[in-house]
Amino acid sequence: MTYQDQIAGADTLIRGHNGTWDGIDAEAVARMRLQNRFNTGLDIAKYTAGIMRRDMAAYDADPANYTQSLGCWHGFIGQQKLISIKKHFGSTKGRYLYLSGWMVAALRSDFGPLPDQSMHEKTSVPALIEELYTFLKQADARELGMMFRDLDKAREAGNEIEAQRLIHAIDGYETHVVPIIADIDAGFGNAEATYLLAKKMIEAGACALQIENQVSDEKQCGHQDGKVTVPHDDFLAKVRACRYAFLELGVEDGIIVTRTDSLGAGLTKQIAYSKEAGDIGDQYNAFLDCEEVTDLTALRGDVVIERDGKLVRPKRLASNLFQFREGTGADRCVLDCITSLQNGADLLWIETEKPHIEQIASMVDRIREVVPDAKLVYNNSPSFNWTLNFRQQVFDAWAEAGKDVSAYDRAKLMSVDYDATPLAAEADEKIRTFQRDAAARAGIFHHLITLPTYHTAALSTDNLAKEYFGEAGMLGYVKGVQRQEIRQGIACVKHQNMSGSDIGDDHKEYFAGEAALKAGGVHNTMNQFAA
């Protein structure tokens, strides 16, 4: 409905109450409705699922249409990110939010900072989703509120052309609400536990759930050692649990992102159940590192399986975990991905140990031989040393091409001594175009950085503390923060407005009319920032 339609509808409703609602202003009702477009998290999940589906189709038509996100650990951080995107680019198209389980564990757990091992309260994940969308909806209310105030000023000045321009802008308003890809870790328990948590996450607004094939009770960060995977049937039960949760709640086009950690996981907790040769359980077991049993008396509580007509013993560690054969990680990743896509997954996530396009593409090429439209979500992880990795990639390419690299020490390429060199410049250009190049070559539909705002918060706080508590004193804040906010047009320099003070004033006026005691008068110090 247009702005005028909303006003007309509210006016009809008010007049239908025989004068008892005459204290209600129809235009104020229309404004409040427009400022709260989404009534529930399910409204958001359905709306954003449609966005992701359309973006996925656009990527299939042209890989230049890849999408991006940054991980955010607080509603305010997510809000400021989307405000910034709208300010700089005019649209949120192709930009999402990522909710990282790592950051929930490290920053949002009642236990305090925790490693990424699924030890945090699982309820903290849907709570953060709800918080993020609360802040995004408030960004809508704030921005529309400012437009409504400008409309009132245009009318008061008799500027009908400006008033009509603003009404047109209100009708075409683009919300700050965008898709969230939310990390459900390894499901926090069995398939029933996964289903229950998935429901809570979807009800909070998540349209996309990312789940990984590690065991729940041994889950590790994707960039740490000691990762343990589960057989495909176990993992697929959790994938189906997520789909049932979407369907039960009426989000029929919800997105499931299946992550494989097999590239860095050399262990499994159990041997897969297999009914016949070549089934998925048999394929999983084929990767086990086994030794032929020739002496039955040497067995002591060991597990043995049949392979090619022989009795073999899978190598088992003191932890009671079974070991995969060295060098099978890529093959296991490919099998994981194909199996997931053939059993209801929409997008893939391959966790790698370095950002190398050809390494990713070598697996995606094999997956696409079976599932031609396979697409990835990829973690542009802060766990990678991007500078060192790409400088070494350029070094290796130069060396292979016969180019003189004698001026460089490959092991020390991170050194500032190399920052102004041609090798560093070429590496930086490859980093700059990494997302575009990987989208075209390696099937990456969505690029995200899992933990960026964790690092930016630490860096900016360090810089402020160094200046403020040092010789600069108050100038450290004024020059490094406030002056930059003013010069760069950062919305929260008017922090009272950002926190909702003006929205509250509008409501006071709606509710109490001329009797309203408003905060935004001439003595409000935020007026110092009007220029």
Buried (B, 14 or more C-beta within 10 A) or exposed (E): EEBEEBBBBBBEEBEEEEEEBEEBBBBBBBBBBBBEBBEEBBBBBBBBBBBBBEBBEBBEEEBEBBBBBBBBBBBBBBBBBBBBBBEEEEEBBBBBBBBBBBBBBBBBBEEEEBEBBBEBBBEBBBBBBBBBBBBBBBBBBBBBBBBBBBBEEBEEEEEEEBBEBBBEBBBEBEBBBBBBBBBBBBBBBEBEBBBBBBBBBBBBBBBBBBBBBBBBEBBBBBBEEBBBBBBBBBBBBBBBBBBBBBEEBEBEBBBBBBBBBBBBBBBBBBBBBBEEEEBBBBBBBBBBBBEEBEEEEEEEEEEBBEBEEEBBBBBBEEEEBBBBBEEBBBBBBBBBBBBBBEBEBBBBBBBBBBBBBEBBBEBBBBBBEEBEEBBBBBBBBBBBBBBBBBBBBBBEBBEEEEEEBEEBEEEEBBBEEBEEBEBBEBBBEBBEEBBBBBBBBBBBBBBBBBBBBBEEBEEEEEEBEEBBEEEBEEEBBBEBBBEEBBEEEBBBBBEBBBBBBBBBBBBBBBEEEEEBEBEBEEEBEBEEBEE
